[in-house]
Structure formats: structure tokens, C-alpha cells
Amino acid sequence: MANLKDLKTRIQSVKNTRKITKAMQMVAAAKLRRAQEAAEAGRPYADRMAEVMRNLAHAAAGADDAPVLLAGNGKDDVHLLIVATSERGLCGGFNSSIVRRARAHAQRLVANGKTVKMLTVGKKGREQLRREYEQDMVAHVDLTEVKRVGYVNAQGIAKDVLARFAAGEFDVATIFFSTFQSVMAQEPTTLQLIPATVEEDPEKEAPFYEFEPDEEEILAELLPAAMTTQIFTALLENGASEQGARMSAMDSATRNAGDMIDRLTIEYNRSRQAAITNELIEIISGAEAL
């Protein structure tokens, strides 16, 4: 049976841990509200931008001079995977689920004879992928000092990606992030950025527009902005998902700490009762011996 002093020390240690996890849960809850509001506020803009892109792409479909960001460069040999995770841990399986999805995608590409390059956003994703893909990592974006992700951060990433595409470093770019659904649910998401994917909505009939200047010129200007918007949306969704996952993980850790304290307290009381019983037996035995 454990020593009473050791049990008391363990109980106090778990209580201290519970205080920390409870505080982290409350901080995550406060940050979640702001992050969720930012993610939800960005969705209408992203949806509207996607609608405009659908209309333009539909009008420019089949054109010989379609922008390369829309039509691609005609090759599918080198893939750039942009893996967006968090800078900090203690958020459950949030980072692992994104990395797992990116790793599976990379393995499929390699199995098909493709070349994979990686650009990581967030320290945790880089740490998990570095062992297996260190030689394939071409860049890393550190957001440790960024308290609140802004559009300027997405612009920096988009500028780097576009420069690498213009230099012919890759043919296809895909970003991996987590879409926020609720505190309990965050969905790992894959989105192809280059060539731009334009999904048709079968329930909506594409309206007819006349563009001035022509569609190709407008697309040439809008495509980089649309890609920046997609990256910004991914960062906002990641921010909300991270805080939701951390809040859930810390809530679970707090409850587990409470259960452990209860078990240790019962064990402590039993040990103390046994020690008192042994002392009484020794006293009685000694008295009878006299």
C-alpha cells in the first residue's frame, strides 16, 4: 500500500494540474468565441468570391488563353502540399488529424510516381512531418508571434506560393486544414488551390453576364486574390478549430483529474484507516502484555 505522504503529494499534484487544465479551458473558451466569430464572418465573403469565380470560369471555359492559375500548366508531376496546423499543442487530435490527411495524400502521390514538396504553416505540423519528409520541405511559415491571424498573413503565404509556381517549382498546390463545425467536431479538409477548382452547383443555373474587360483579364486579376482568400479562410477555420479542440481536450483533462483525485482520496483514506488500526492493535497488544 502506498505511503500516506506519497499519496498526499500525488493528490496535491493532480489538484494543481486540474487548476491548470481548468484555466486553459476557460482561456480557450474565450478565444474560441472570437475565433468562431472571425471564421463565420469570413465565410460569406469566401462564398461570394467563389460564386464570382464560378461565373467567370464558366464564361472562360475552353478558352485557349485562360489564365494558368485556372487551367494549370499542363503538367501534374510536382505537387506542393501546404499543411496548416497550430503553433501550440494540448488541443487533442486537432494537429494529428490534419497531418494524417496530408501524409496519406503524399503517400498516394508518391505511389503514383509524383514528386511531393511541402510548405508547413504552424510548428506542430512541421514537427510531425519532419522525420519522414524533411528533405521535401521547401518552406515554413512561423505564426508564433501572431496573436490574431489577419489577411496580411494569408497574403504573405499566397505571395510565396505564387512566386514558386511562376518559377516552375511545382504544378499543383493543395492546402490541408481543419474546418470548424462545433466545439466537439472539426473536419480535416483538403482544398486544391492551383489549378483553381471551380465547383458547379447543380441546383443553381449559371447566370449570364457580360464582362468588361473580357473574362480572361478579370480572372488574371481575381485568381491571385481568390487564392489568398482561400488561404485566409483556411487560417480562420484552423484558428476556431484549434480553440474548440483545446477547449474540449482541457475539459476532458479536468474531468479526468477530478476522477483521479477521487480515487487517490479513497486510497489515502483507506491507507490512513489501516495505519490507525495497526497503531491501535499495537497499543492494545502492548497493554495486554503489561
Secondary structure, DSSP 8 states (H G I E B T S, - for coil): ---HHHHHHHHHHHHHHHHHHHHHHHHHHHHHHHHHHHHHHHHHHHHHHHHHHHHHHHHHTT-TT--HHHH--S--SEEEEEEE--SS--STTHHHHHHHHHHHHHHHHHHTT-EEEEEEESHHHHHHHHHHHGGGEEEEE--TT-SS--HHHHHHHHHHHHHHHHTTS-SEEEEEEEEE--SS-EEEEEEEEETT-----TTS-------SS-HHHHHHHHHHHHHHHHHHHHHHHHHHHHHHHHHHHHHHHHHHHHHHHHHHHHHHHHHHHHHHHHHHHHHHHHHHH-
